[in-house]
Amino acid sequence: MLGVVLWSDRPGVRAVIWCEDHGQLAYFDRRSDPPGGARDVRAGDLVQFKVVRSGALRKAKRLSVLPGARFDDVPAALKSSWTGSADAPKAPSGAAAHIRRVI
């Protein structure tokens, strides 16, 4: 499967991926991936991976970043489209500041 990384933590260990099938997001955690996979995963990267179901989650395994293909505008465009939307989901009390830091 192909996807675009919407968010990753600073060291690139964990990531949230928008999948090409527009289904559920996939979650990547390098600590539970086989050795030799992607090292530096950043928001905007185009990635290829295998989807594995784990309960209700889709997990990305054997992830690799496709060289020369970046979509830096996708995470920002999605964030800005929700920021002013009346349809934007309401975060639980106290969660808004945390979400802004993550996104």
URJO-V592537 format. One record per residue. SS is DSSP state (~ for helix, > for strand, _ for the rest). PHI is phi in whole degrees, -180 to 180 (NA if undefined). OMEGA is omega in radians with two decimals (none if undefined). Layout:
# URJO-V592537
[[SS & PHI & OMEGA] [SS & PHI & OMEGA]]
This chain:
# URJO-V592537
[[_ & NA & 3.03] [> & -107 & 3.09] [> & -165 & 3.09] [> & -116 & 3.12] [> & -72 & 3.12] [> & -88 & -3.11] [> & -152 & 2.95] [> & -144 & 3.09] [_ & -74 & -3.02] [_ & -56 & 3.12] [_ & -80 & 3.12] [_ & 75 & -3.13] [_ & -82 & -3.13] [> & -119 & -3.13] [> & -152 & 3.03] [> & -115 & -2.99] [> & -123 & 3.02] [> & -87 & -3.01] [> & -89 & -3.10] [_ & -62 & 3.14] [_ & -84 & 3.14] [_ & 58 & 3.05] [_ & -84 & 3.11] [_ & -62 & 3.06] [_ & -65 & 3.07] [> & -110 & -3.12] [> & -115 & -3.13] [> & -118 & 3.04] [> & -137 & -3.07] [~ & -59 & -3.11] [~ & -65 & -3.14] [~ & -109 & 3.13] [_ & -99 & 3.12] [_ & -59 & 3.13] [_ & -58 & 3.08] [_ & 94 & -3.14] [_ & -83 & -3.12] [_ & -59 & -3.14] [_ & -104 & -3.05] [_ & -123 & -3.12] [_ & -99 & -3.10] [_ & -129 & 3.08] [_ & -55 & -3.13] [_ & 100 & 3.13] [> & -68 & 2.95] [> & -89 & -3.05] [> & -127 & 3.04] [> & -120 & -3.05] [> & -161 & 3.03] [> & -101 & 3.12] [> & -91 & 3.09] [> & -127 & 3.09] [> & -80 & 3.06] [> & -136 & -3.03] [_ & 66 & -3.14] [_ & -89 & -3.08] [> & -97 & 2.94] [> & -102 & 3.12] [> & -110 & 3.09] [> & -94 & 3.11] [> & -123 & -3.14] [> & 51 & -3.08] [> & -75 & 3.02] [> & -136 & 3.11] [> & -85 & 3.12] [> & -81 & -3.05] [> & -66 & 3.06] [> & 78 & -3.13] [> & -119 & 3.12] [> & -131 & 3.12] [_ & -130 & -3.09] [~ & -60 & -3.09] [~ & -79 & -3.06] [~ & -65 & 3.13] [~ & -58 & -3.12] [~ & -67 & 3.14] [~ & -64 & 3.11] [~ & -65 & 3.14] [~ & -63 & -3.10] [~ & -69 & 3.13] [~ & -69 & 3.12] [~ & -88 & -3.03] [~ & -58 & -3.10] [_ & -100 & -3.06] [_ & -84 & 3.05] [_ & -70 & -3.14] [_ & -87 & -3.11] [_ & -60 & 3.12] [_ & -64 & 3.12] [_ & -90 & -3.14] [_ & -76 & 3.06] [_ & -60 & -3.13] [_ & -51 & 3.10] [_ & 86 & -3.09] [_ & -87 & -3.04] [~ & -58 & -3.13] [~ & -63 & 3.12] [~ & -64 & -3.14] [~ & -62 & 3.13] [~ & -62 & 3.11] [~ & -67 & -3.10] [~ & -72 & -3.10] [_ & -79 & none]]
